[in-house]
Amino acid sequence: MSKAVELAKCHADPAYFTHNYGRIDDAQGLGDGSGDMPFTLWPAQIEVLWTLLLQRLILILKARQLGISWLCCAYALWLCLFQPGKVVLIFSKGQGEADEMLHRVKRLYERLPDWMREASPALVTDNTTELEWANGSRVKSLPATKGAGRSFTASLVILDEAGFLIWAKQLYTALKPTIDGGGQLIVLSTANGIGNLFHQLWVKALSAKNRFKTIFLPWWARPTRDAQWYQEQLEEYTDLDMVRQEYPSTAQEAFLVSGRTRFKMPWLLQQTPSDGLAAESLPDALDKLDGVTMYQLPQQGRRYILAADVAEGLEHGDFCAATLIDAVSWEEMVSVHGKWEPDEYARILMALSDGYGATVAVERNNHGHAVLTTMKLAGFTRIVYGLDGRAGWLTNAQTKPQMIDLLATALRDVLVKIRNQTALNELAIYRILKNGGTGAPAGYHDDFVMAWAIALMVASQPTEVEDEAIAGSWDSY
């Protein structure tokens, strides 16, 4: 086959170019002993390259040692050799890491066949931070500092190990405008917990709140890895969570295990979420209640607890969240979620209490006082009195650790049955904070976490109620 035809094929397809002419470092001695080896692409890598060819905004979440950094370098080289005037910016944790990425681009170029380099634009700039070819295309390495890259107009930006960048948000704000005129942005990383820029972009992409195309590459994306290989990793590591962090099976596992989450993912996977009862099976009165999902109808003679976390009701604030559980089996019967004024929320809680004969434990912190006041003015009496003898439940520095510890034990030992997927999502990201406390990461919610913690505390120890509650009936009002 003629060299002109080969160049045409390479020009048309970065996967063909990389698979047939790419040579990478042979760090593990898998090649012929020369120090480099052919970049023989796996199916997952080919799929990634085609995604890079077709999409402008790409998020890549990956397991370790899948060759994706090399793949992005090969794509950058292909872009520069076959399309004139391209500007590629490579960012990594520090200048050294960014320079290593640039050096990979150079090594890929130098290992091309002589005839291909001679037929390609000549390399006219070659130093530790920049490569430039005679066609005007260039690759520049930059450290991930706050304002790096702000003065450039880029064709392609590669943000490597984005989950580990100290100034990720500031850098993203600075560099995003450099590609908004039509350039391309590749953000790649292994997971580093939740709440950081990489995780936030991923969550928004899954909810179609941004235009990023997501790619997740599990540990088995490398063809030589099988179940036996994974079992060997489990046996060789002393911390099983580290195996799941480095070699995740799902995106959820990657993010959760790599963060300091309070509730372990295997505990949450023991729960079985539900969409709730079909509308036609619900009591007529339930149609009047907004934001309510019913999982089980009330049964006579059972004791129920309705625990409520109260929010301010602002458009961008936290949600009001409540869970109604069986006080003995700790099974979720009803969940409540929405944004209401305190008096509206109180009426929803009272209606549910009437239907189930449930005692109501309202967290009285902040706006909980207004909910309790509405209930008392309405003559409602099934109100839980907390350990301090006052109406409502008080969450403070003394009670919160006990509440969260009890919830953790209940999840670990499968003493609860949580049906609400939103609650499970909140439990999944609830984390241990730097000050030793617990809470949701910035920008996330823990309303259902607190509702469940209150419910279990009330169910597990003696509290007082203004009158005895027994399961009621929707027909009673």
matplotlib code that plots the C-alpha trace (Angstrom):
import matplotlib.pyplot as plt

x = [0.0, 1.4, 2.5, 0.0, -2.8, -1.5, -1.3, -4.9, -6.1, -4.2, -5.7, -9.2, -9.0, -7.0, -7.6, -6.0, -3.1, -2.6, -3.1, -0.8, 1.9, 1.8, 4.5, 4.4, 6.8, 7.2, 7.4, 6.4, 8.7, 5.9, 7.6, 10.7, 13.1, 13.7, 12.0, 8.9, 6.1, 3.2, 0.2, -2.1, -5.6, -8.2, -11.8, -12.5, -9.7, -10.9, -14.4, -12.8, -11.0, -14.1, -15.9, -13.1, -13.5, -17.2, -17.8, -16.6, -16.9, -15.8, -15.6, -13.5, -13.7, -11.3, -9.8, -6.0, -3.5, -5.8, -3.6, -6.0, -3.4, -1.3, -4.4, -5.1, -1.5, -1.8, -5.0, -3.2, -0.4, -2.8, -4.6, -1.4, 0.1, -3.1, -4.8, -2.9, -3.0, -4.3, -3.4, -3.4, -3.1, -2.3, -2.9, -1.9, -1.4, 2.0, 4.4, 6.3, 3.2, 2.1, 5.6, 5.5, 2.3, 4.0, 7.0, 4.7, 3.5, 7.1, 8.0, 5.0, 6.1, 9.8, 8.8, 6.8, 8.4, 10.9, 8.9, 5.8, 7.8, 9.4, 5.9, 4.5, 5.1, 8.5, 9.0, 10.2, 9.9, 11.0, 11.5, 10.2, 7.0, 6.1, 6.2, 5.4, 5.2, 5.7, 2.0, 1.4, 0.0, 1.5, 1.1, 1.9, 2.1, 0.9, 0.5, -3.0, -2.9, -5.8, -5.5, -3.4, -4.3, -6.5, -4.7, -5.0, -7.6, -7.4, -8.4, -8.1, -7.7, -6.7, -7.3, -5.5, -6.2, -8.9, -10.2, -6.9, -6.4, -6.2, -7.4, -9.8, -12.8, -10.7, -8.8, -12.0, -13.4, -10.3, -9.9, -13.5, -13.8, -10.7, -12.6, -16.1, -15.6, -15.6, -12.7, -12.7, -12.2, -11.2, -11.5, -10.1, -9.3, -9.5, -12.0, -11.1, -14.2, -17.2, -18.0, -14.9, -15.2, -14.8, -17.5, -19.8, -19.4, -20.1, -23.3, -24.5, -23.7, -25.8, -28.7, -28.3, -27.5, -24.4, -23.3, -20.4, -20.3, -19.4, -17.2, -16.6, -13.9, -14.1, -11.2, -12.1, -11.7, -8.2, -8.6, -6.0, -8.0, -10.6, -12.4, -9.3, -7.1, -9.6, -9.7, -5.9, -6.1, -8.6, -6.2, -3.1, -4.5, -4.9, -7.7, -10.5, -11.9, -8.5, -9.1, -12.5, -11.1, -8.3, -10.2, -13.9, -16.7, -19.1, -18.9, -20.8, -18.3, -15.4, -16.7, -18.0, -15.2, -12.6, -14.2, -14.5, -18.1, -19.8, -22.0, -20.2, -21.5, -22.0, -24.4, -26.4, -26.5, -28.4, -31.4, -34.1, -35.5, -39.1, -41.1, -44.0, -47.5, -49.4, -51.7, -54.9, -54.1, -53.7, -56.4, -58.3, -57.1, -53.5, -54.2, -54.4, -50.8, -48.0, -44.5, -45.7, -44.7, -46.4, -44.7, -47.0, -50.6, -51.2, -52.1, -54.2, -52.4, -49.0, -47.0, -45.7, -43.2, -43.1, -39.7, -39.4, -36.4, -37.5, -36.0, -36.6, -38.4, -36.1, -35.9, -32.2, -32.1, -32.5, -35.6, -38.1, -37.8, -39.7, -39.9, -42.7, -41.5, -42.8, -41.5, -40.8, -39.6, -38.0, -39.5, -40.2, -43.9, -44.0, -41.5, -42.1, -39.9, -40.4, -40.1, -43.0, -43.6, -43.6, -47.4, -47.9, -45.4, -47.1, -50.5, -48.9, -47.4, -50.6, -52.6, -50.1, -50.2, -54.0, -53.9, -51.3, -51.9, -48.2, -46.5, -44.6, -41.0, -40.2, -36.6, -37.2, -33.9, -34.5, -37.8, -39.0, -40.4, -42.8, -44.0, -44.6, -46.4, -48.8, -49.5, -50.3, -52.5, -54.4, -55.0, -52.7, -51.5, -49.4, -46.2, -43.0, -41.3, -37.6, -35.1, -35.0, -38.8, -39.6, -41.8, -39.9, -36.4, -33.3, -30.2, -27.0, -23.4, -24.3, -27.2, -26.1, -23.1, -25.4, -28.0, -25.6, -23.9, -27.3, -28.2, -24.8, -25.4, -28.9, -27.6, -24.7, -26.8, -29.8, -32.1, -33.9, -35.7, -35.3, -37.4, -36.7, -33.9, -33.3, -32.6, -30.1, -28.4, -28.0, -26.7, -24.2, -22.5, -22.8, -19.3, -16.9, -15.8, -12.3, -13.4, -14.4, -18.1, -20.4, -22.5, -23.2, -20.5, -20.9, -23.8, -25.5, -28.3, -28.6, -32.3, -33.3, -30.2, -31.4, -35.0, -33.9, -31.6, -34.3, -36.8, -34.5, -33.6, -37.2, -38.0, -35.1, -35.6, -38.4, -39.9, -43.1, -46.2, -49.1, -51.5, -51.3, -51.0, -52.4, -52.7, -55.5, -57.4, -57.5, -61.3, -61.2, -61.0]
y = [0.0, 3.4, 5.9, 8.5, 6.1, 5.4, 9.1, 9.5, 6.8, 8.3, 11.7, 10.3, 8.2, 8.9, 5.3, 4.0, 6.4, 5.4, 1.7, 1.3, 3.9, 4.8, 3.5, 4.0, 3.4, -0.2, 0.5, -3.1, -5.0, -6.4, -5.7, -6.8, -5.1, -2.0, 0.3, 1.0, -1.1, -0.7, 1.1, -1.7, -0.3, -2.2, -1.9, 0.5, 2.8, 2.8, 3.8, 6.6, 7.9, 7.9, 9.9, 12.4, 12.8, 13.4, 15.3, 18.7, 18.3, 15.0, 13.7, 10.5, 8.6, 5.7, 2.9, 2.9, 1.8, 1.9, 4.0, 6.9, 9.6, 8.1, 8.0, 11.7, 12.5, 10.4, 12.3, 15.6, 14.6, 13.4, 16.8, 18.8, 16.7, 16.6, 19.9, 23.1, 25.9, 23.9, 25.0, 22.2, 23.0, 20.2, 20.8, 18.5, 18.8, 20.5, 21.7, 18.4, 16.3, 18.5, 18.4, 14.6, 14.6, 16.9, 14.6, 11.7, 13.6, 14.1, 10.5, 9.4, 11.8, 10.7, 7.0, 7.5, 5.9, 8.2, 8.4, 9.6, 12.3, 13.4, 13.7, 15.6, 19.2, 19.7, 20.2, 23.8, 24.3, 21.7, 22.5, 21.2, 23.2, 23.5, 21.6, 23.4, 22.3, 24.1, 24.1, 26.4, 23.7, 23.4, 21.7, 23.5, 22.1, 24.2, 23.7, 23.7, 27.1, 29.5, 31.5, 29.4, 29.4, 32.5, 34.3, 31.5, 30.6, 26.8, 24.2, 21.4, 21.6, 18.4, 18.6, 15.6, 14.1, 16.7, 15.2, 16.0, 19.6, 22.1, 25.0, 23.0, 25.4, 28.5, 26.9, 25.7, 29.2, 30.6, 28.0, 27.3, 30.5, 29.5, 26.8, 28.3, 29.5, 25.9, 24.3, 20.9, 20.1, 16.7, 16.3, 13.0, 11.6, 8.7, 9.4, 11.4, 11.5, 13.6, 17.3, 18.4, 19.9, 16.6, 15.0, 18.0, 18.0, 14.3, 14.6, 17.5, 15.6, 12.6, 14.9, 16.7, 19.9, 20.5, 19.3, 16.9, 13.4, 11.0, 8.0, 5.5, 2.9, 0.1, -2.2, -4.8, -2.3, -3.8, -7.1, -8.9, -8.4, -11.0, -12.2, -14.1, -11.0, -8.9, -11.6, -11.4, -7.7, -8.2, -10.7, -8.6, -5.3, -4.9, -2.4, -3.7, -0.1, 0.8, -1.9, -0.5, 3.0, 2.1, -0.5, 0.5, -1.5, 1.4, 5.2, 5.3, 2.9, 5.0, 8.2, 6.8, 4.6, 7.3, 9.8, 9.8, 8.8, 7.9, 5.1, 2.4, 1.6, -2.2, -1.1, 1.0, -1.7, -3.9, -1.6, -2.0, 1.3, 1.5, 3.9, 3.6, 2.4, 2.9, 5.9, 3.8, 2.0, 5.2, 6.5, 9.4, 11.8, 11.3, 13.1, 16.3, 15.9, 17.3, 15.6, 12.4, 8.9, 6.0, 2.5, 0.7, 1.2, 1.6, -1.5, -1.5, -2.1, -1.0, 2.0, 4.5, 7.4, 10.3, 12.2, 15.5, 17.6, 21.2, 23.7, 27.4, 26.8, 29.0, 28.3, 27.4, 26.2, 22.8, 20.6, 19.7, 15.9, 13.4, 9.7, 7.7, 4.3, 1.3, 1.8, -1.9, -3.2, 0.2, -0.2, 3.0, 3.5, 7.0, 9.6, 13.4, 15.7, 19.3, 23.0, 24.5, 27.3, 25.9, 26.1, 24.2, 21.5, 21.2, 20.5, 17.7, 16.1, 16.3, 14.7, 11.8, 11.4, 11.2, 8.6, 6.4, 7.3, 8.2, 10.3, 13.2, 14.0, 17.5, 18.7, 21.9, 23.5, 26.8, 26.7, 23.6, 25.9, 27.4, 23.9, 22.9, 26.2, 25.5, 22.0, 23.2, 26.0, 23.4, 21.4, 18.5, 16.4, 13.5, 15.4, 13.7, 15.4, 15.1, 13.9, 17.4, 17.3, 19.9, 19.5, 18.4, 16.8, 18.9, 18.0, 19.4, 18.6, 16.0, 14.2, 14.3, 11.8, 9.4, 9.7, 9.2, 6.3, 4.6, 5.1, 3.6, 0.6, 0.1, 0.3, -2.0, -4.7, -4.2, -3.2, -0.7, -0.9, 2.4, 2.7, 6.2, 6.5, 10.2, 9.2, 6.5, 9.1, 11.5, 8.7, 7.8, 11.2, 12.0, 12.3, 12.8, 16.4, 17.8, 19.0, 15.5, 16.1, 14.8, 16.4, 16.7, 18.2, 21.8, 22.1, 18.9, 18.0, 15.7, 16.4, 12.7, 11.7, 13.8, 12.7, 9.0, 9.6, 11.3, 8.5, 5.8, 7.7, 8.2, 4.5, 3.2, 5.1, 6.3, 9.7, 11.2, 12.1, 14.2, 11.3, 7.7, 7.0, 3.9, 3.3, 5.3, 5.1, 7.4, 7.1, 9.0, 12.4]
z = [0.0, -0.9, 1.7, 0.3, 1.0, 4.5, 5.2, 4.0, 6.3, 9.2, 8.4, 8.4, 11.6, 14.8, 15.9, 12.7, 13.1, 16.8, 16.4, 13.4, 14.1, 17.8, 20.0, 23.8, 26.7, 27.7, 31.4, 32.4, 30.0, 27.9, 24.5, 22.8, 25.2, 23.2, 25.8, 23.7, 22.3, 19.7, 21.0, 20.1, 20.9, 22.9, 22.0, 24.8, 23.7, 20.1, 21.4, 23.4, 20.3, 18.3, 21.0, 21.0, 17.3, 17.5, 20.8, 22.0, 25.7, 27.2, 30.8, 31.2, 34.6, 34.5, 36.5, 36.8, 34.1, 31.1, 28.9, 28.6, 29.2, 26.4, 24.3, 24.8, 23.9, 20.7, 19.8, 20.4, 18.1, 15.4, 15.6, 15.2, 12.4, 10.2, 10.9, 10.7, 13.2, 16.1, 19.7, 22.3, 26.0, 28.4, 32.2, 35.0, 38.8, 38.5, 35.8, 36.0, 35.4, 32.5, 31.0, 31.2, 29.2, 26.6, 26.6, 25.7, 22.7, 21.7, 22.1, 20.0, 17.3, 17.4, 17.1, 14.0, 10.9, 9.2, 6.1, 8.0, 9.9, 6.6, 5.0, 7.9, 9.0, 10.5, 14.2, 14.6, 18.4, 20.8, 24.5, 27.8, 27.7, 24.0, 20.7, 17.5, 13.9, 10.7, 9.9, 12.9, 15.2, 18.7, 22.1, 25.3, 28.8, 31.8, 35.5, 36.9, 38.7, 39.2, 36.0, 33.7, 30.1, 30.3, 27.5, 25.0, 22.4, 22.3, 19.8, 22.4, 26.2, 28.1, 31.8, 33.3, 36.8, 37.2, 40.4, 42.2, 41.1, 44.0, 41.9, 39.7, 39.9, 39.3, 36.5, 34.9, 35.1, 33.4, 30.6, 29.7, 27.6, 25.7, 23.9, 23.8, 20.3, 19.0, 20.7, 22.5, 26.2, 27.6, 31.3, 32.6, 36.0, 38.3, 41.1, 44.1, 46.2, 45.9, 45.9, 43.8, 40.3, 38.5, 40.4, 40.1, 36.3, 36.2, 38.2, 36.1, 32.9, 34.0, 34.7, 31.3, 33.1, 31.0, 27.6, 28.6, 27.1, 29.9, 29.5, 32.3, 31.9, 34.5, 35.5, 32.9, 30.0, 29.8, 28.0, 30.1, 33.3, 34.2, 37.4, 38.6, 38.1, 40.2, 42.9, 43.1, 43.7, 46.5, 48.1, 47.7, 49.1, 52.8, 52.3, 50.0, 49.5, 47.9, 45.3, 44.5, 44.4, 42.0, 40.0, 40.2, 38.5, 38.3, 38.3, 41.6, 43.2, 41.9, 43.5, 46.7, 47.8, 47.0, 49.3, 53.1, 53.0, 56.4, 55.0, 53.1, 49.6, 50.3, 53.1, 50.7, 48.0, 50.5, 50.2, 47.6, 46.3, 45.0, 42.9, 45.3, 45.0, 41.8, 41.8, 41.4, 44.7, 46.7, 49.1, 47.6, 50.3, 49.1, 45.9, 48.0, 49.3, 47.2, 47.2, 48.9, 47.8, 49.5, 49.6, 52.0, 53.2, 57.0, 59.0, 62.0, 65.3, 64.0, 65.5, 63.0, 63.3, 61.0, 61.2, 59.5, 58.6, 58.0, 55.5, 54.9, 51.6, 49.5, 45.8, 45.9, 49.6, 51.2, 50.8, 53.4, 53.8, 55.9, 56.3, 57.8, 59.2, 61.1, 64.6, 65.0, 61.6, 60.6, 57.2, 55.2, 54.5, 53.1, 52.0, 51.7, 49.7, 48.5, 49.3, 51.2, 53.7, 57.3, 57.7, 54.4, 55.4, 58.8, 57.1, 54.9, 58.0, 60.0, 57.1, 56.9, 60.7, 60.6, 57.9, 59.6, 63.3, 63.3, 65.9, 64.4, 65.3, 63.9, 64.0, 65.9, 64.8, 62.9, 61.0, 62.8, 65.5, 62.9, 61.9, 65.5, 66.2, 63.2, 64.5, 68.1, 66.8, 64.8, 67.9, 66.7, 69.6, 68.2, 68.6, 69.8, 72.8, 72.6, 75.3, 76.7, 77.4, 74.8, 71.7, 68.6, 68.2, 68.8, 66.7, 68.3, 68.8, 71.4, 69.7, 66.1, 66.4, 68.2, 65.5, 62.6, 64.4, 64.9, 61.3, 60.2, 62.3, 61.0, 57.4, 58.0, 59.7, 57.4, 60.2, 58.0, 54.7, 52.8, 49.7, 48.6, 46.0, 46.8, 50.4, 49.2, 47.0, 49.9, 52.1, 49.4, 49.4, 53.1, 54.3, 57.2, 57.2, 57.9, 61.4, 62.3, 62.0, 59.3, 56.5, 52.9, 50.6, 49.6, 47.1, 48.1, 50.5, 53.5, 54.4, 54.2, 56.1, 59.0, 58.7, 58.9, 61.8, 63.7, 62.9, 64.2, 67.4, 68.2, 67.4, 69.5, 72.8, 75.0, 74.1, 75.1, 72.9, 73.9, 73.3, 72.4, 68.6, 66.9, 63.2, 61.7, 58.4, 55.4, 55.7, 58.9, 57.3]

ax = plt.figure().add_subplot(projection="3d")
ax.plot(x, y, z, "-o")
ax.set_aspect("equal")
plt.show()
